Amino acid sequence: MDTPEITVLLLGDAECGKSTFLSRLSLGVQPHDDDLPPYALPKLHDSDQPFEFDISLYARPYRLRFFDTKSPENYTLLHPNFVILCYDINSRASLDSLAKNWLPIVNGNFNYDENLPVMVLGLKRDLRKQWTLQEVGEDKRGKGPSVMPHEGVQAAQRMLCDHYAECSALTGELCREVLQDVAKTCAKTTTADGAKDRKPPVPSDRWPALREFSDVAWIGWDSMTESDEVKGLRYFLAVGIINPETKQVIRRALDAKGWDLSPWPGHMFERSWPETQALIGTPNLLGFAYFLTEHKDVLGDMFIDKVQVFQSDTAARNPSVVMHLSQRQTPDRVQRRNENRTVIVEVVKTVELQPLRAKL
């Protein structure tokens, strides 16, 4: 049986990370995919295109042929089976360019197949920076230079694209998952129905208000549960944390207790400890506190009771965190305030957050 060949076209602004992404894919799925590379990613040359990768999926072999073409006269002659629109997560202009410059090219040159799947892929995830209070502003309408996940999802929705994903080709973070999504979509293009899930456009006034990553998480949790089951939430999990600020606070919290970062079950921080309060105030955990406070009317008086820190079993050995949740019977007061030029959410008797540098 002949191996199906699937043409994948990568489009996006120069220097957005397409070549590095393909270099990472050339390594395949290896145990060190999630590790910071002491090794050098292989150099790919434009003259070597297409970059071909043989995969096996659903017990069938496939050959993916990737094109990363800079010349318009080249990629407009292709008949891709899958288009990936790439942008640099640390460059808002590169995301805006997808709708302004690259999507019209897709619609104008590849309109021969209404089932042609299109993915929006955010690259250089390791360069994402949290927005500062100055960037957000007092009205909380400002934005920093880095694109947040919910913004990428919204952009993909507005462009009526079929998939959204992001990764870091440099560190390997989420590259395995992206490759799996690409492979599954490519495999579906070989079926009679194609890979595109045709849906009518969603009016802009019906889009959910996505401001924080916690809003996206809420959509997932709310859609999975029914009626009172929504209150059955008991854990939050943050796996393989790479944010340097969060890792520093975790390390200092462990040092304060005389502990080392160790494999599961690791160490448990009690709610009343100042180290726990500082951990909840870190960039990786703060969004979960927002999750509880913003949906208090549905979830009830739920709070983070304990924080469990352990070492991931990946090659990078980064810290992971389990937040244990509890339900309080009496209502508590929620206050929002600014302190020390850091955005703080203080939930009295529920979740007590302190500035990132507090006591650690």
N, C-alpha and C positions, 0 to 999 in steps of 0.2 A: 504494500500500500504506500502510495506517495505521501511524503510529509507535506502537510499544508504550509504554505508560506504566507505570512501576514506582514504587510507593510505598515510600519508605524512612523508617523511624521511628527517631529518635535519642532514647534514654532515658538518664538519669543524673542525679546530684545537681546542684543549682544551682551555678553558678560553676565547673563542671568543665571548661569550654572548648568546649561544643557550638556556641555561637553564633559564636565566633571561627573554629572549624573550617569552618563553613558560609560565613563571610565569605571565607576563603581559597579555598574551592571556587568561589566566584563569580568569582574572577579567572581560572579556567581553568588549563590547563597552559601556563605561560609560561617564557621563558628564565631569569627571575629567581626562579623558585620556590625555589631553594636559597640565595638571598642574604638577608642580613639586610635587612629592609625600611626604606629611607628613606621609603617611601611608606606611607600609612595604609590599613589594610584597610577596605573599605566597611562601613558600618553597615547591619545588617539589622534590620527591625522585625517583631515577632511578627504584626502584622496583615497582613503581606505573604505569609504562608504560603499554600500550600506554596512553597518555594524550588525552582524548576525549572531543570534543566540538560539541555541537549540534547547527546548524545554519539553517536559513531559507533563501532561495535565489530563485528568480524567482517563488515564491509561492510554493516552494517545500522544504521539510526538508532534511537536509544532516547531516551526522555525520563524522567529521574529526578526524582521529586517528593519532596523532603525535608521532613519535619515535625519541628520541634523544639518540642514542646508541653509547657507547664508545668502545664496544667490536666488532671486525670485524666479528667473527663467528656468532654474533647476527644479525647485519644489512645485511649481505650478504645472509641470509636466507629469508629476507623479499621480498615481491613483491609490492613495493610502486607504487602508482598511480601518485605521484608527489614528486620530489626531490628538496630540497632547500640547496644550497651550501652557507654556512655562513662564514663571515670573520669579523674581528675586524677593523673598520675604522681607528683606531689609531695604527694599526700594519700592515705595508706594507708586512711583511713576511707572515701574515695569508692570504692575498690576493694571493700572489705568490703560496702559498701552494695549493690553489684550483686547479690550472692547473697542478701542479706537482704531487700532492698526491691524491686528492679527485676525480677529473674528471675521471682519469683512473679507479678508483673503480666503478664509475657509468657506464662507457662504458664497463667494463669487466664483471660486475655482473648483470646489469639490461638491457642488450641488447636484451631482449626478446620482447620489445615493442618499435618500432621506433618512436611512438608518445608520449613516456614518456616525459612530460614537465619538464624542469629544470630551476630553478630561482637562480640568484645570489643575496644574501641578505647581505647588509652591516649593521652591528650592532654597538652599542656604538657611535651613531652619535653625541651625546653630547660631546664626547671627541675630536672631530675633531679640529685641530688647523691650522690656516693660516700659510703658509710657510713664513719664514723670508727671507730677502734679502740675508743673508749669505748662506742659504740653496739653494736658487735659483741660486745664482752666477751671475757673470756679463754676461755670455752667455745665461742666463735664461733657462738652460737645467737641472739644479739641481732640486731636490725634497726634501720635508720634510718628516718626518715619517708618517704623516697623509695622507690617501688616499682621493683624491678629487673626486667629483661625476663623472666628465668626465673620470677619470681613471677607476672607477668601471664599467662604461658603456662600455668602450673599452675592458676591460677584459672579460666581459660577451659576447661581440661580437666575440672576438677571440676564445672563447670556444664554440661558436655557441649555447649559452643558449637562452632560450625563453623570459626571463623576467629579469629585474634588479630593485631592490628597496633598500631602506635603511631606518633605523629608530633608535630611542633610546628607548629601553625598560624601562630604568630608568625614563626618563621624560615623556614617552608616545608619544613623537613627531613622527608623521607619522605612528604610530602603527595601527591606525584605517584604514588608506589607505592601508597598507601592508596586513592586515587581509582581507580587501575587495578584493584585487588582488588575494590573495591565495584562498579565497572562490570561486571567479568566475572561476579561473583556475581549481580548484577541481571539480566544478559543470560540467565543460565541459568534464572532463575525463569520465563522465558517458554517454556521447553521442557516437554515432557510429563512428564519425569522430575523436574522441579524442580531446585533448587540444593543441596539438603541431601544430604550423603553419610552415609547412615544406618549407624551402627556401634553395636554393643552397648556399654554402659558398661564402662569399664575399672576393675577393682577397685583400691582405693587402694593395696593392697600390691604392685601391679604397676606403679605409676607409677615412672619413673626418678627417682633422687635428683638433683634440679637445685638446686645451691647457687650456682653462678656462671654467668656467660654462657658460660664455656668449656665447661660441661657441655652446654649446648644446641648449641654448635658441634661438640662431639665426636659427638653423636647424628647430626648431619648428615653429618659426614665418615665415620663408621663405617658408616652406612647406604649410602653411595655406593661403598664399596670392599669388596673381598673378600680374605680370607687375607692374603698378604704385600703386597697392594696398599696396605694401610693404612699401611705404612711408606714409601710413595711421596710423602708430604707434603713439599713443598719450599719453599712460600711461605705467609706470612700477609699479608693486605692490609687496611689500615685507610684508608678513603677519606673525604675531606672532614671532617677532625677539627675539632670545634667546642669541645671541652672547653678552658676557659681555662687550666687548669694544664698540660695537655699542650702547648698551643700556646706557652705561655711557655717551657717547657723546650726545645721545638724551636727557638724563636727564639734562645735563649741558646746552644744547642749550635751552631747555624749561625754565630752571631757569634764564638764561640770559635775557629772554624776560618777566619774571614774570608770566609764564604760568604753569599749571599743565597738566599732561597727562590725556586727557579726551576722552570719546567715540566719534564716528563719529559725525560731520565732523572734530573734533579735531582742530588743528592749522596749518596755512599756513605760510611757510618760503619763503620769496622772494629771488630771485636769487642773488641779490646784497649784501645780508647780509652775514657777516662772519660766522654766525652760519650755514647757508645753505651750504657754502663751506666746513665746517668741517663735516657736515652730509654726503655729497657726498663722502668724503674721508674715510668713515668708511668701515669695511670689508664687510658689507651686501650691501652697495650701490655702492662701487667702481666698481664692475663687470658690472653694468649697464652703467657706463661711458665708460668702455672698449667696451661694445656692440656698442655704438654709434660711437666711434672713429674707431674701426676696420672695420666697415661696412659703413663708410662714403661715399664710392664710389657708394653705392646703395641707402642708406637712404638719402643722401644729407646732408646739414648742419643743422642737428638736434641737439638740446641741451636740457638739463634739465632746465626748466624755473622756476619751483616752487617745493617745497618739502612739502607735507602735512603729518603731524604726528598725529596719533590717537590711542586710546586704543582698542585692540582687544576685541571681545565679548566672548572669551573663558574664562574658569575658571582661566587660568594663568594670564590674563589681561596684556599680553606682548604688547609692542608697535608695531604698523604696520605703513607702510609708502607708500604713493602714490607719485610717481614722475611724474609731469606734463611736457610733452614734447612740444617743439615748433620747427618750421622750419625756419631757417634763409635763406635769399635770397642771401646774399653775401658770398663767400668762406672765410673760416678762416684757420688760420695756426695751425697745430697740432705739438706739440713738446713733446718729451719724455725725461725725465731726472731723475736723482736720487738726493734726497735731504734728509739730516739728517738721512741717513741709512734707509729711508723708500721709497718704490717704489711709485712714483708719476706719474700720467698722467695729463698733463696740456693742456687743449684745450683753446687757447687764444680766448676770447670773446664768447666761446661756453660753456665749462664746466671748471670752475676753481676749481682745487682740491688742498687742503692743507694737510699737515701731520695731523695725527689723533689728535695730542695734540695741534694743532694750536689754540690759542686764547680761548680754552675752558679748 
